[in-house]
Amino acid sequence: MPIYTFRNKKSGKEFDDMMTISEMETYMKKNKHISQVPKGINIVSGAMGISMKTDDGWKENLSRIAEAHPNSELGKQHNKKTIKQIKTQQALTKNRKRVADRSRGKK
């Protein structure tokens, strides 16, 4: 059963009461000097722990997307690279830096 917050219009005091929806509607009809106070609802969307682990199907899907787009951020995070691919990327990065420095006049 939900807990409702009510306000007495005469005294201005707020109070909580637990009742069913039909009981609340009947209570509101009988007591015209009482109004319901809207409150935010408490929702727990999840908690970190065992239940929040991603399953293998999702990991496999991310891996396939990463293979299709190797230069994207997803590709950099989830694509499994061989040693050769890593060394090639390092050589390309080093060469790009060397060419950029040379074009700016640095040696």
N, C-alpha and C positions, 0 to 999 in steps of 0.2 A: 504494500500500500504506500502511496506517495505521501510525503509530508508537505502540507500547504502552509503558507505564511499569510496571516490575516492582519488587518488593521482595524481597530475600533475607531470609527469616524468621530465619535463623541470625545473619547479620552486621548486619541492619537497613539495609543499603545499598540505595539505589534506582538503577535504571538504565533506559535507554530502548533499545528495539530495534524495528526495522522488519521486519514480516513480515505474511503474509496471515492471515486469520482461522483457516483450517484449520491453518496452521503454529503459530499461537499456541495453539490448543486442544491440539495434539499436544505442544507444549513444556510446557504446564501439566500435562498428564498424566504426562509423564516426570519432571518436576522438582517434587516435592511440597513442597519447601522454598521454592519461589518462589510469591509471590502477586501478582496484578495489582492495581495501584493505580489506582482510578478518578480520572480527571482530567476537567475541563471540556473541551468541544469548542470548537473555533474556528470560528465561523460569521460570515461577512461578509454582512450582509443587504443591503448596497448602499453605494454611495459617491456623494457629491455630484459632479455633473458632467453631462456630456451625457446619460447614460442615465437620469438622475433627473428630467428635465423632464416636465411633464404634457402630455399630448397635447391636441389641439383638441377632441376628443370630450368629454373630462372637463371642460374649461373651459366648453364649451357646456352641459353638464349642470348645472354650478354656476350658470351664468347663468340657466337656466330655473328652478331652485329659488329663486334670489334674486329673480326677477321675481314668483314666486308668493307670496313672503314678504318684501316690501320692508322691513319694520321689524325683521327679525331681524338678528343679527350677520352672517350669510352675505349677507343682502341689502345690508347697508351696505358690505361688502367687495367684492362681485362684481357688484352691479347697476350698470349704466351709467345715469347720471342726466343729464338735460338741464340746461341753465343755469336754465331756469324751475323745475325741481324743486329744484335747489340753493338758489336764492334763496327759494323758498317755505319750504323747511325752515329756512333761516336766520331768516326773518321769524317763523315759528312758535316757534322756540327763543327769540328775543328777546322775543316777546310773553308766552310762558310765564314767563320770568324777571321781566318787568315786573309781571305779575299776582301772582306769588309774593311779590315785594318789597312790593307794595302791601298784600297781605293780612297781612304781618308788621309793617306800620306804617312801612316805609321809603318814601322818595319818590325 
